[in-house]
């Protein structure tokens, strides 16, 4: 799939919400699946051609979807709660996996999607072959809040609403649903470190050296507390979105990591 080819968007209803998704190619029986979980203002389409490129490099199919309130999935109603990522990880993702037969999953998460992946795997209730997370958060830092405050200012004073609106059914609902909860004082206590020790699958953690939403302390904390093998990489000349800022480097390290997951099963 190239950027000029639109994926075939399908819909599935889980936990009472209609969610858009697409496959990079049909899954063959017994194949592991790359399951993509997007960032806090992302969607299935905003991954652009990265899922297709990673699927081609690894030889595996990828399932790419938009969570509730994003892209072409059902529009967010009301405000998000502090535990919204827990609900995605412990209720929605398990239901989606059941509905689409994602029994052998390699989770690929960015930012919020990375945190959701960590919670899901750390709950140790559903099998996960491996995790590849980019710029995940396991606790809230001052730099995170500062970055989100900057995003609020940009949304109020620039053409950011129009740009976000091109990618979501209701751009205002998407933006404020994300921004409001992260800037809620109650969210400062949000922390998912309790889930890290439950992660036994291999983990690859990537972050940009110039990430405007988090520091290397996030990588260090994950590596120190997971029970399985952890590999971390701080990427130079890169901000919060490694898959956009340094796609070739990310594709190379992810393809190698996935190859190790597959080889370990055959040894």
C-alpha positions, -999 to +999 in steps of 0.1 A: +000+000+000+013+034-009+001+068+003-018+072-030-039+041-023-067+044+002-072+013+024-105-004+025-122+009+057-145-014+075-165-010+108-170-032+138-191-025+169-175-033+202-185-021+237-214-003+221-192+019+198-188+017+160-150+017+153-133+020+119-105-003+109-086-017+080-062-046+072-031-041+052-038-075+037-060-105+047-047-126+076-037-162+069-046-188+095-021-189+124-003-157+115+006-132+142-009-097+136+006-063+141-021-043+160-017-006+157-028+018+185-026+055+176-016+086+196-039+110+215-049+130+184-043+102+159-065+078+139-062+048+115-055+070+085-031+093+103-006+065+105-004+071+067+016+044+050+037+034+080+016+002+089+018-010+053+056-004+052+061-023+085+038-051+073+059-054+041+091-054+060+079-081+085+057-102+062+029-099+087-006-085+083-015-053+102-048-043+118-051-005+120-081+011+138-094+043+152-105+044+189-138+058+200-138+096+194-112+095+167-111+094+129-143+079+114-152+060+146-181+071+167-178+108+179-169+113+215-199+122+237-191+140+269-158+143+286-131+116+290-124+103+325-089+100+341-091+062+335-099+064+298-067+046+288-074+019+313-108+014+298-093+012+263-067-014+274-089-035+297-123-034+280-122-021+244-090-038+231-099-072+245-134-069+229-118-058+196-094-087+197-123-112+203-144-096+175-116-097+149-098-128+160-066-111+171-055-140+192-017-137+183-009-100+186+021-078+184+011-044+197+024-013+180+015+018+200+023+055+198+019+079+228-015+072+243-016+040+222+017+029+237+004+034+272-027+015+264-006-013+250+015-015+282-016-016+304-032-043+282-001-065+283+006-058+320-028-070+331-016-104+320-051-116+310-046-117+272-017-132+253+007-107+237+036-119+216+055-086+219+051-048+222+067-020+202+058+013+218+068+048+207+068+078+231+046+060+257+037+076+290+038+057+323+035+088+345+028+125+340+058+148+337+060+186+337+072+185+301+041+166+292+018+192+306+037+220+291+035+204+257-002+199+260-007+235+272+012+246+240-011+225+219-041+242+235-027+276+227-020+265+191-056+252+188-070+285+199-048+308+178-037+290+146-052+269+118-047+237+139-085+232+142-088+230+104-059+206+101-073+183+128-108+186+114-096+170+081-088+137+099-117+133+124-155+134+120-157+161+148-122+177+153-133+198+182-146+168+201-115+149+194-091+177+204-109+189+236-115+153+247-078+147+247-066+182+259-091+187+287-084+155+305-046+158+303-049+193+317-073+183+344-055+187+378-067+152+387-047+137+359-014+147+374-016+116+396-022+092+367+004+065+367+005+030+352+038+017+367+018-010+386+012-028+353+049-029+342+059-059+362+031-080+346+046-075+312+065-107+303+066-104+265+096-087+249+092-049+247+108-024+223+105+012+235+114+041+212+115+078+219+128+109+201+155+128+219+135+160+212+102+146+224+081+176+234+058+155+255+081+133+276+117+126+288+139+096+287+127+088+322+098+071+306+120+046+288+142+041+318+112+033+340+098+008+316+131-010+310+137-012+348+103-025+358+090-050+331+095-086+338+105-096+302+132-085+279+133-048+272+151-029+244+151+009+244+163+034+218+165+072+221+164+085+185+184+116+176+168+144+154+134+132+164+104+146+183+073+130+196+065+109+165+094+087+155+074+070+128+071+104+110+104+120+120+127+090+114+106+064+096+135+044+081+153+040+114+121+030+131+112+005+104+146-010+105+146-016+143+110-027+144+115-052+116+146-067+134+126-069+166+097-087+150+121-111+133+134-120+167+099-126+180+091-150+151+125-168+153+122-174+190+091-194+184+108-217+159+140-223+179 
